[in-house]
Amino acid sequence: AVSKLRKWISTPLMLITKILETSNKDAVKQLKKAPGEFSKIGYLFDEAFSQRKLLEKAKARAEESDKLKTAFLTNLSHEIRTPMNAIIG
């Protein structure tokens, strides 16, 4: 009875703890093979990790876009200000 309890509850719970503490991908693979609802939790972790990667890529693209916009506006401001200083001066 203890062996079955360990197989069905203790081992998957230890895997979940390991995943939450270390984001261990091997633990996710093992959890996906676990019996019952635990395998569904493994698939949810897998999906969450995939979405996190996508969000990190989107964030990096947004930050790069922001840098380009700032550089463009700085350059445009300089290009407008230089002739205006000559006209005003």
DSSP file (Angstrom, degrees, kcal/mol; ACC not computed):
  #  RESIDUE AA STRUCTURE BP1 BP2  ACC     N-H-->O    O-->H-N    N-H-->O    O-->H-N    TCO  KAPPA ALPHA  PHI   PSI    X-CA   Y-CA   Z-CA
    1    1 A A     >        0   0    0      0, 0.0     4,-2.3     0, 0.0     5,-0.1   0.000 360.0 360.0 360.0 -38.6    0.0    0.0    0.0
    2    2 A V  H  >  +     0   0    0      2,-0.2     4,-2.7     1,-0.2     5,-0.2   0.884 360.0  53.9 -66.4 -37.6    2.9    2.4    0.8
    3    3 A S  H  > S+     0   0    0      2,-0.2     4,-2.4     1,-0.2    -1,-0.2   0.916 110.4  45.7 -62.7 -43.7    4.5    1.7   -2.6
    4    4 A K  H  > S+     0   0    0      2,-0.2     4,-2.7     1,-0.2     5,-0.2   0.900 111.8  52.1 -66.0 -40.2    1.3    2.6   -4.4
    5    5 A L  H  X>S+     0   0    0     -4,-2.3     4,-2.5     1,-0.2     5,-1.2   0.922 110.7  48.1 -60.7 -44.0    0.8    5.7   -2.3
    6    6 A R  I  <>S+     0   0    0     -4,-2.7     5,-2.9     3,-0.2    -2,-0.2   0.921 113.6  47.7 -61.8 -44.3    4.4    6.8   -3.1
    7    7 A K  I  <5S+     0   0    0     -4,-2.4    -2,-0.2     1,-0.2    -1,-0.2   0.897 119.9  37.2 -64.0 -41.3    3.8    6.1   -6.8
    8    8 A W  I  <5S+     0   0    0     -4,-2.7    -2,-0.2    -5,-0.1    -1,-0.2   0.771 136.8   3.0 -86.7 -27.2    0.5    7.9   -7.0
    9    9 A I  I  X5S+     0   0    0     -4,-2.5     4,-2.2    -5,-0.2     5,-0.2   0.728 121.2  50.1-126.6 -56.9    1.1   10.9   -4.6
   10   10 A S  I  ><S+     0   0    0     -5,-1.2     4,-2.3     1,-0.2     5,-0.2   0.921 111.0  47.2 -62.3 -49.0    4.5   11.3   -3.0
   11   11 A T  H  ><S+     0   0    0     -5,-2.9     4,-2.2     1,-0.2    -1,-0.2   0.942 114.1  46.3 -62.4 -48.8    6.7   11.0   -6.1
   12   12 A P  H  > S+     0   0    0      0, 0.0     4,-2.5     0, 0.0    -1,-0.2   0.896 112.4  51.6 -60.7 -37.2    4.6   13.4   -8.2
   13   13 A L  H  X S+     0   0    0     -4,-2.2     4,-2.2     2,-0.2    -2,-0.2   0.887 109.0  50.1 -66.0 -37.2    4.5   15.9   -5.4
   14   14 A M  H  X S+     0   0    0     -4,-2.3     4,-2.3    -5,-0.2    -1,-0.2   0.889 110.4  50.8 -66.3 -37.7    8.3   15.8   -5.0
   15   15 A L  H  X S+     0   0    0     -4,-2.2     4,-2.6     2,-0.2    -2,-0.2   0.916 109.0  50.6 -63.8 -43.3    8.5   16.4   -8.8
   16   16 A I  H  X S+     0   0    0     -4,-2.5     4,-2.6     2,-0.2    -2,-0.2   0.916 110.3  49.9 -60.8 -43.3    6.2   19.4   -8.5
   17   17 A T  H  X S+     0   0    0     -4,-2.2     4,-2.1     1,-0.2    -1,-0.2   0.926 110.9  49.2 -60.3 -44.8    8.4   20.8   -5.7
   18   18 A K  H  X S+     0   0    0     -4,-2.3     4,-2.5     1,-0.2     6,-0.5   0.900 111.4  49.5 -62.2 -41.2   11.5   20.3   -7.8
   19   19 A I  H  X S+     0   0    0     -4,-2.6     4,-2.6     1,-0.2    -2,-0.2   0.929 112.1  47.5 -63.7 -45.8    9.9   22.0  -10.8
   20   20 A L  H  < S+     0   0    0     -4,-2.6    -1,-0.2     1,-0.2    -2,-0.2   0.849 117.8  42.1 -66.0 -33.8    8.8   25.0   -8.7
   21   21 A E  H  < S+     0   0    0     -4,-2.1    -2,-0.2    -5,-0.2    -1,-0.2   0.846 135.8  10.5 -81.3 -34.8   12.2   25.4   -7.0
   22   22 A T  H  < S-     0   0    0     -4,-2.5    -3,-0.2    -5,-0.2    -2,-0.2   0.462  85.9-124.2-127.9  -3.1   14.5   24.8  -10.0
   23   23 A S     <  -     0   0    0     -4,-2.6     2,-0.4    -5,-0.4    -4,-0.2   0.871  42.9-173.7  54.9  38.9   12.3   24.9  -13.2
   24   24 A N     >  -     0   0    0     -6,-0.5     4,-1.3     1,-0.2    -1,-0.2  -0.513  20.0-160.8 -71.5 118.1   13.8   21.4  -14.0
   25   25 A K  H  > S+     0   0    0     -2,-0.4     4,-2.1     1,-0.2    -1,-0.2   0.833  90.1  56.6 -70.3 -33.2   12.7   20.3  -17.4
   26   26 A D  H  > S+     0   0    0      1,-0.2     4,-2.2     2,-0.2    -1,-0.2   0.881 104.8  52.8 -65.4 -36.6   13.5   16.6  -16.7
   27   27 A A  H  > S+     0   0    0      2,-0.2     4,-2.5     1,-0.2    -1,-0.2   0.869 106.8  53.1 -65.4 -35.6   11.2   16.8  -13.7
   28   28 A V  H  X S+     0   0    0     -4,-1.3     4,-2.2     2,-0.2    -2,-0.2   0.928 108.3  50.1 -64.5 -43.7    8.5   18.1  -16.0
   29   29 A K  H  X S+     0   0    0     -4,-2.1     4,-0.7     1,-0.2    -2,-0.2   0.914 112.8  46.8 -60.0 -42.6    9.0   15.2  -18.4
   30   30 A Q  H >< S+     0   0    0     -4,-2.2     3,-0.8     1,-0.2     4,-0.3   0.895 110.8  51.9 -66.4 -39.4    8.7   12.7  -15.5
   31   31 A L  H >< S+     0   0    0     -4,-2.5     3,-1.4     1,-0.2    11,-0.3   0.862 101.8  60.1 -66.2 -34.6    5.6   14.5  -14.1
   32   32 A K  H 3< S+     0   0    0     -4,-2.2    -1,-0.2     1,-0.3    -2,-0.2   0.749 105.9  49.6 -64.2 -21.9    3.9   14.2  -17.5
   33   33 A K  T << S+     0   0    0     -3,-0.8    -1,-0.3    -4,-0.7    -2,-0.2   0.476  89.3 111.3 -92.1  -4.2    4.3   10.4  -17.2
   34   34 A A  S <  S-     0   0    0     -3,-1.4     5,-0.3    -4,-0.3   -26,-0.1  -0.276  75.4 -97.2 -70.5 156.9    2.8   10.4  -13.7
   35   35 A P  S >  S-     0   0    0      0, 0.0     3,-1.1     0, 0.0     4,-0.2  -0.331  77.0 -10.8 -74.4 154.9   -0.6    8.8  -13.1
   36   36 A G  T >> S-     0   0    0      1,-0.2     3,-1.1     2,-0.2     4,-0.6  -0.213 124.5 -11.3  67.0-144.4   -3.9   10.7  -12.9
   37   37 A E  H 3> S+     0   0    0      1,-0.2     4,-1.8     2,-0.2     3,-0.3   0.684 119.9  77.2 -67.9 -20.4   -4.2   14.4  -12.7
   38   38 A F  H <> S+     0   0    0     -3,-1.1     4,-2.0     1,-0.2    -1,-0.2   0.858  89.5  56.2 -61.7 -34.8   -0.5   14.9  -12.0
   39   39 A S  H <> S+     0   0    0     -3,-1.1     4,-2.1    -5,-0.3    -1,-0.2   0.888 104.7  53.0 -64.7 -36.7    0.3   14.3  -15.7
   40   40 A K  H  X S+     0   0    0     -4,-0.6     4,-2.1    -3,-0.3    -1,-0.2   0.894 106.6  52.5 -63.5 -38.9   -2.0   17.2  -16.6
   41   41 A I  H  X S+     0   0    0     -4,-1.8     4,-2.3     2,-0.2    -1,-0.2   0.891 106.6  54.2 -62.8 -38.6   -0.1   19.4  -14.2
   42   42 A G  H  X S+     0   0    0     -4,-2.0     4,-2.3   -11,-0.3    -2,-0.2   0.914 108.3  48.2 -60.1 -44.1    3.1   18.4  -16.0
   43   43 A Y  H  X S+     0   0    0     -4,-2.1     4,-2.4     1,-0.2    -1,-0.2   0.868 109.7  53.2 -65.4 -35.7    1.6   19.5  -19.3
   44   44 A L  H  X S+     0   0    0     -4,-2.1     4,-2.5     2,-0.2    -2,-0.2   0.900 108.8  49.1 -65.5 -40.2    0.5   22.8  -17.7
   45   45 A F  H  X S+     0   0    0     -4,-2.3     4,-2.5     2,-0.2    -2,-0.2   0.926 110.5  51.4 -62.1 -43.9    4.1   23.4  -16.5
   46   46 A D  H  X S+     0   0    0     -4,-2.3     4,-2.0     1,-0.2    -2,-0.2   0.923 112.0  46.0 -59.0 -46.1    5.4   22.6  -20.0
   47   47 A E  H  X S+     0   0    0     -4,-2.4     4,-2.6     1,-0.2    -1,-0.2   0.893 111.0  52.5 -64.6 -40.4    2.9   25.1  -21.5
   48   48 A A  H  X S+     0   0    0     -4,-2.5     4,-2.1     1,-0.2    -2,-0.2   0.901 109.0  49.6 -63.8 -40.5    3.8   27.7  -18.9
   49   49 A F  H  X S+     0   0    0     -4,-2.5     4,-1.9     2,-0.2    -1,-0.2   0.898 111.3  49.8 -65.0 -39.3    7.5   27.4  -19.7
   50   50 A S  H  X S+     0   0    0     -4,-2.0     4,-2.0     1,-0.2    -2,-0.2   0.921 111.6  47.6 -64.2 -44.1    6.8   27.7  -23.4
   51   51 A Q  H  X S+     0   0    0     -4,-2.6     4,-2.5     1,-0.2    -1,-0.2   0.861 108.2  55.7 -66.2 -34.5    4.7   30.8  -22.9
   52   52 A R  H  X S+     0   0    0     -4,-2.1     4,-2.4     2,-0.2    -1,-0.2   0.913 106.5  50.4 -63.6 -41.6    7.4   32.3  -20.7
   53   53 A K  H  X S+     0   0    0     -4,-1.9     4,-2.3     2,-0.2    -2,-0.2   0.925 110.9  49.3 -60.6 -44.3    9.9   31.9  -23.4
   54   54 A L  H  X S+     0   0    0     -4,-2.0     4,-2.5     1,-0.2    -2,-0.2   0.905 111.1  49.5 -62.0 -41.3    7.6   33.6  -25.9
   55   55 A L  H  X S+     0   0    0     -4,-2.5     4,-2.5     2,-0.2    -1,-0.2   0.889 109.4  51.6 -65.0 -39.1    7.0   36.5  -23.4
   56   56 A E  H  X S+     0   0    0     -4,-2.4     4,-2.1     2,-0.2    -1,-0.2   0.902 111.4  47.6 -64.8 -40.1   10.8   36.9  -22.9
   57   57 A K  H  X S+     0   0    0     -4,-2.3     4,-2.3     2,-0.2    -2,-0.2   0.916 112.4  49.0 -65.3 -43.1   11.3   37.1  -26.7
   58   58 A A  H  X S+     0   0    0     -4,-2.5     4,-2.4     1,-0.2    -2,-0.2   0.892 110.5  51.2 -64.0 -39.2    8.5   39.6  -27.1
   59   59 A K  H  X S+     0   0    0     -4,-2.5     4,-2.5     2,-0.2    -1,-0.2   0.917 109.4  49.9 -63.6 -43.1    9.9   41.7  -24.2
   60   60 A A  H  X S+     0   0    0     -4,-2.1     4,-2.2     1,-0.2    -2,-0.2   0.905 111.6  48.5 -62.8 -41.4   13.3   41.7  -25.8
   61   61 A R  H  X S+     0   0    0     -4,-2.3     4,-2.5     2,-0.2    -1,-0.2   0.904 111.7  49.8 -64.5 -40.7   11.8   42.8  -29.2
   62   62 A A  H  X S+     0   0    0     -4,-2.4     4,-2.3     2,-0.2    -2,-0.2   0.902 110.7  49.3 -65.7 -40.3    9.8   45.6  -27.4
   63   63 A E  H  X S+     0   0    0     -4,-2.5     4,-2.0     2,-0.2    -1,-0.2   0.901 112.1  48.5 -65.9 -39.5   12.9   46.8  -25.6
   64   64 A E  H  X S+     0   0    0     -4,-2.2     4,-2.3     2,-0.2    -2,-0.2   0.906 111.0  50.8 -64.9 -41.4   14.9   46.9  -28.9
   65   65 A S  H  X S+     0   0    0     -4,-2.5     4,-2.5     1,-0.2    -2,-0.2   0.893 108.7  51.8 -62.1 -40.5   12.0   48.7  -30.6
   66   66 A D  H  X S+     0   0    0     -4,-2.3     4,-2.4     2,-0.2    -1,-0.2   0.895 109.1  50.2 -64.2 -39.9   12.0   51.3  -27.8
   67   67 A K  H  X S+     0   0    0     -4,-2.0     4,-2.5     2,-0.2    -2,-0.2   0.914 111.5  48.3 -63.6 -43.1   15.8   51.8  -28.2
   68   68 A L  H  X S+     0   0    0     -4,-2.3     4,-2.6     2,-0.2    -2,-0.2   0.904 111.4  50.1 -64.3 -41.0   15.3   52.3  -32.0
   69   69 A K  H  X S+     0   0    0     -4,-2.5     4,-2.7     2,-0.2     5,-0.2   0.921 111.4  48.5 -62.9 -43.8   12.5   54.8  -31.4
   70   70 A T  H  X S+     0   0    0     -4,-2.4     4,-2.4     2,-0.2    -2,-0.2   0.919 112.2  48.3 -62.9 -44.1   14.5   56.8  -28.9
   71   71 A A  H  X S+     0   0    0     -4,-2.5     4,-2.4     2,-0.2    -1,-0.2   0.908 112.3  49.8 -63.1 -41.6   17.5   56.9  -31.3
   72   72 A F  H  X S+     0   0    0     -4,-2.6     4,-2.8     1,-0.2    -2,-0.2   0.935 112.3  46.2 -62.3 -47.0   15.3   58.0  -34.2
   73   73 A L  H  X S+     0   0    0     -4,-2.7     4,-2.5     2,-0.2    -1,-0.2   0.871 112.1  51.4 -66.1 -36.2   13.6   60.8  -32.1
   74   74 A T  H  X S+     0   0    0     -4,-2.4     4,-2.1    -5,-0.2    -1,-0.2   0.930 113.3  44.9 -64.2 -44.6   17.0   62.0  -30.8
   75   75 A N  H  X S+     0   0    0     -4,-2.4     4,-2.5     2,-0.2    -2,-0.2   0.914 113.8  49.2 -65.6 -43.8   18.4   62.1  -34.3
   76   76 A L  H  X S+     0   0    0     -4,-2.8     4,-1.9     1,-0.2     5,-0.2   0.911 110.1  51.4 -62.9 -43.0   15.2   63.8  -35.7
   77   77 A S  H  X S+     0   0    0     -4,-2.5     4,-2.6     1,-0.2    -1,-0.2   0.914 111.4  47.7 -60.4 -43.4   15.3   66.4  -32.9
   78   78 A H  H  X S+     0   0    0     -4,-2.1     4,-2.2     1,-0.2    -2,-0.2   0.913 110.1  52.2 -64.1 -42.7   18.9   67.2  -33.7
   79   79 A E  H  < S+     0   0    0     -4,-2.5    -1,-0.2     1,-0.2    -2,-0.2   0.821 115.3  41.4 -65.8 -31.1   18.3   67.5  -37.4
   80   80 A I  H  X S+     0   0    0     -4,-1.9     4,-1.5    -5,-0.2    -1,-0.2   0.874 113.8  52.0 -81.2 -40.3   15.4   69.9  -36.8
   81   81 A R  H  X S+     0   0    0     -4,-2.6     4,-2.5    -5,-0.2     5,-0.2   0.866 101.2  60.7 -66.9 -37.8   17.2   71.9  -34.1
   82   82 A T  H  X S+     0   0    0     -4,-2.2     4,-1.4     1,-0.2    -1,-0.2   0.944 110.1  38.1 -61.6 -51.2   20.4   72.6  -36.1
   83   83 A P  H  > S+     0   0    0      0, 0.0     4,-2.2     0, 0.0    -1,-0.2   0.865 114.4  56.5 -68.3 -31.2   18.8   74.5  -39.0
   84   84 A M  H  X S+     0   0    0     -4,-1.5     4,-3.0     1,-0.2     5,-0.3   0.895 104.7  52.4 -65.7 -37.8   16.4   76.2  -36.6
   85   85 A N  H  X S+     0   0    0     -4,-2.5     4,-2.7     1,-0.2    -1,-0.2   0.884 109.6  49.7 -63.4 -37.5   19.4   77.5  -34.5
   86   86 A A  H  < S+     0   0    0     -4,-1.4    -2,-0.2    -5,-0.2    -1,-0.2   0.907 113.6  45.1 -68.1 -40.4   20.9   79.0  -37.7
   87   87 A I  H  < S+     0   0    0     -4,-2.2    -2,-0.2     2,-0.2    -1,-0.2   0.932 118.7  41.6 -67.3 -46.3   17.6   80.6  -38.6
   88   88 A I  H  <        0   0    0     -4,-3.0    -2,-0.2     1,-0.3    -1,-0.2   0.891 360.0 360.0 -69.3 -39.4   17.0   82.0  -35.2
   89   89 A G     <        0   0    0     -4,-2.7    -1,-0.3    -5,-0.3    -2,-0.2   0.486 360.0 360.0 -72.5 360.0   20.6   83.0  -34.7
